[in-house]
Amino acid sequence: MTAISNWPIRQGRDTDGPGIIALIASCWARYPGIRMDVDGEMPELHTLATYYSQQDGALWIAGTDSRVAGMIATRPLDSGTWEICRVYVDPALHGAGLGHALLDHAERHAIAAGAQCLTLWSDTRFGRAHRFYEKRSYLRHGPVRVLADISNSLEFGYAKPVNGLELLDIAAATAAAARLADILVACVQTSASLEFLPPLAAGKARAFWHQIAADVGAGRRALAVGWRDGVLLAAGLLDLATPETQRHRAIVRLVMVHPEARRAGLGRQVLRRLEQAAVAHGRTLLTLETRAGDPEEPFFQAEGWTEAGRIPDAISGAEASAHAAVVFWKRAG
């Protein structure tokens, strides 16, 4: 049996209180400075199923009648927004997939109930949890929350739309770097017309997106990303760092969609969001380049871009051959 099948997921019960408290204590014990005062600060843990039920939410437990190996809860906040809460897995089971199984359960419930956006909070000390949430397409969102509790807790906010697009700030762009690196590697592997040759190392891809995050923070670039069914699957860049004589122009770069999500309109949505961002930055002319003969060429034409010309042998291919580059332009606004 797998680690997940050893710990079936079921609805939480108030009688799970002692196991829930023991689980949270075992997780918090890994972080110096975090203290637990159940009766003083978290009395709801004694009857947590009722606590979430009264908020029209739900609680799930992974485990048996005698042991709680993992837990998760969710509740509605306002129209279309649901919060993911109390995500804990026994440290001995980290890496076994139980956290993903629990999060799948909670997300499906929230989406079926009408969630359009999913949010959560995570202590700033929980670095492993942050990597987990970012792998699941959650991005940093909003200011740090101060709890004023006995552990002096500060919490990062995370959020993602179920379906939709967003322009990212530097915090969200940094949180997205690992997921965007995965998408970039997958796109380059399929020989998409991007700026890298296959095989692209994961570390090189992550370094690229960390630099992009810094550029977003400095105002040199805009980064638009898109989700479908709660998964981040598409992105595009807008270069704003043009010379003084070209401050009316911006350059579209690296519009990419994960190979498993193509031909569903995400690339078109990202491109149009970048065009809107250009207008918001006062840019009236857009340009871009793509490799001649690639599927992107008719795609840009269908989106109203005009070919300005071709540069022979401008782009090197993986097979050591050279390809022409097609230059497109479009009026913004």
N, C-alpha and C positions, 0 to 999 in steps of 0.2 A: 504494500500500500504506500501511496505517496504521503508526504507530510500534510498536504491539503486534505486528502481523503481521511486521514487520521483524525481530523478536527472538522467535522461537518458544521456548516453555518446554519443557525436557527434563530428564531425570534428571541430577543432577550427577555428575561423575567426578573421581577424584583428580587427573587430569591438568589439571583446571581450576584447580589451585592458584595458578599465577602470575596468571591473570586475576582470580581472587577477591581476591587480595591487592591487585592494582592497583585494583580497584573499591572496596574498603573504604578504601584510602588516598585515593582521589579524593573520597569522601564525607566522611571525617574532616578533610580539608584545609580544608573550609569553616568549621571551628570552631577558633578559636585555643585553644591549651592542650592539645589532644588529640594525643598522640604514639603512634606505632606501633612496637612491638618484637615482630615476629612470632616469632622464635626464642625470645625470652625469656618472652613472655607468651601467645602464641597459636600454638604450633607445630602445632596440629591443622589450621591453614589449609592446610598443605602437602598433606594427604590428608583433606580435609573430608568427602568422600563416605563413606569408611570410618569416620570418626569418628562420624557419625550412624547409619550402618548398624549399628554395634556397640551402639548404644543403642536399637535397634528403631525408629529414626527415618528420616527421608528428607531429601534435599537436592535442590533444583531450581535450574536455571540458565536465565535468559533470555538468549539470545545465539547466537553461532555458534561454530565450532571455534576461531576466531581472536580472538574478543572476548566477554567477559562483560559484558552490559549490566545485568543484575539478578540477584538471588539471594534465596532464602529456604529455611529449613529448619524442621522440626518434629520433636518427640520426645515420647514419653510420660514423665510424671513419676511419677504414682501412679495409683491406681484412678480412672479417669474424667477425669483432667486431662492435657492436652497443652500443651506450650510451643511458641510460635512464636518462631523464632530467626533471627538474621542476615538481617534484612530490609534490603536495600540496592538502590538503583537509581542508575544513572549520573546525576549531577546534570544533565547535558544533556538527559535524558529526563524530568525531573520534570514532573508535570502531564499526561503523555501517557496515563496509565491503566495503565502497566506494573506499578506497585506494587499496584494493585487486582487485576490479573490474577494476580500471584504469590500474593497473600494468599488469593484465591479458591481457588487450587490447593492451598495448604497446609491451609486450613480444611476443604475437602472431604475431603482425605486423612485428617485427624485425626478428623473426625466419622464417616467411614466405618469407622474403626478403633475407634470406641466413645467418642470424646471427649464428655464432658458439660460440660466447662469448658475454656476456652482462656485461656492466660496468656502474658505477654511482659514483657520489661524494656527500658527505653529510657533512654539517658543524659539527665540533666536538662537538658543544653544543646541537645537536639535538638527544638526547638520545632515545626518543621515536621512531624516524625515524630509528635509528640503529637497535633497536629490531625488528621493522617491516621488514627491509631488511633481517636481519639474519633469521627471520622466513620464508622468501621467498628464503632461500638457498644462498643468497649473503654472501660472506666472505670478511673480510678486505684484501686489496691487495695493495702492494706498499707503498711508503712513504706518509707522510702527505703533502698536498698541501697548500702553502701559497698564498693567493689571493692579499695581500697588498691593501685592500679596506678600506673604512671608518669604517667598522665594525671590522677590524683586523681579518678577517676570516681565520680559518684553517679548512681544509677539509680532512676527511678520504676517501680513495678510497675503493670501493667495487667492486667485480667481481664474476662471475660464468660462467663456460662453460655450453653450452646447453646440451651437452653430453660429458662425459669424466671423467678422474681421475686426481687428484693432490695430491702431498705431501704437507702438510700444515706446515707453520712456526707458531711461537707462537701467532702472532696476528690473523691469520686466524683460528687457532685451538681454540682460545678463542671465536672468533665470532661464531664458529660452535657449541659451547657447548650446546646451547639450542636445536638446531635441532638434534644433535646427541643424546641428552638425550631423545627426543621424539622417535627416532628410537629404542634406547635401551629398553625403556619401552615397546614398541610394540613387540619387539622380545622376551623379557622375558615373556610377557603375553602369547605368543604362545608356551612357554616352549622350546624355542630354546636352544641349548647347549652352554650357556654362563656362566658368572661367578656370576650371581645373581639369587635369588629365587623370584618367583612372590608372591604377587604383589610388583613391584618395585616403590617406591615413586619418583615422578618427581624431588623433591629437592635432593634426594640422587643420582639420575642419573646425574643431572647437576653438583653436587659437584665432582662426579667421573671424568667428562669430563674437568672440570676446573683443576683438578690435572693432568690429561693427558696433557693439554696445557702447564702447568708448566714444566712437564717432557720433552715435545718436545723442549721447550726453553732451557732446560739444556742439551739437547743432549742425554737424557736417553732413549727416544723412538722416533720412526717415526710413523706418522699418515697419512694414505692414505684414501681419501674419493672419492666417485663417484656420479655423477649426471646423471639423465636421464630425458630428456624433461625439463631441467631447474630446476629439483627438486633434492636435495641432498638425496640419498636413501641408501647409503652403506658406510661402513668404515671398517678399519682394523688396528691393532696395531703391531708394531715390537719392541720388547724389546731389547735394545742395552746395558743395564747396567749389563753385565755379569762379573763374577770374572776375575781377571788377567790371570788365567790359561785357560780361555775360551773366550778370546777376538776374537777368530776366529768364534764364534758362536753367533747366534741371535735367539730369540724366537718369533714365530708368535702367536698373541693372538687376540681374540675377532673379528674375521671376521664376520661381520653382514650385513644383507640386510633387508630392511623394508619388512614385510610380504606381502605387496601389490605389491612388485617388484621382487619377487623371480623367479628363473628358467628363467631368461632372460640374464644371463651371467655376471651380475655385480659382484657377489661374486668371480667368477673366475678372473675377471679383477683386483679386489682389491688384491687378493692373489698374482697374478703375479707382480703387482706393488710393493708389499712389498718385494718380492724376488729380484726385481731389486734394491730396496733401500738397501737391505742387501749387495749386491755386491758392491754398491757405497760406503758403509761403510767398505769395506774390509773383510766382513764376508764370510766364505766359507762353513759353516754348519748351517742348520736351523733345529729347532725342534718345535713341538707343541703337544698339548694334546686335545682330544675331548672325548665326552661321547660315550661309546660303544653302538652300535645299532642305533645311531642317523644318519640322512641323511648326516651329514658332513663326516662320516667315508668313504663311497664310493666316496664322492666328492674329498677328499684329495688323495685317491688312484688313482683316474682318473687323477689327476694333477701331478702324478709321485712321490708322497710321499711314503716312505717305512715304514711299521709298525715295530717298535722296540720291542714292547711288550705291555702287559696289566697289569694294577695295579687294583686288585680287591677292590671294595668298596671305591674307591677314591673320588667319586663325590656324594654328597647328592642331592636327588631330592625333589621336592616340597611336595611329599606325604610321606616324612620322610624315604624313602627307599634309599639304596645306589646303585650306579652304578659303573661298571668298567670304568677306563680311558684307552683310547688307545693312546699310545705314537708313534708319527711319526717323521721321520727325512728325510732330503733331502740335497743333495749337492747344493750349490749355485754357480752360475757362469757357 
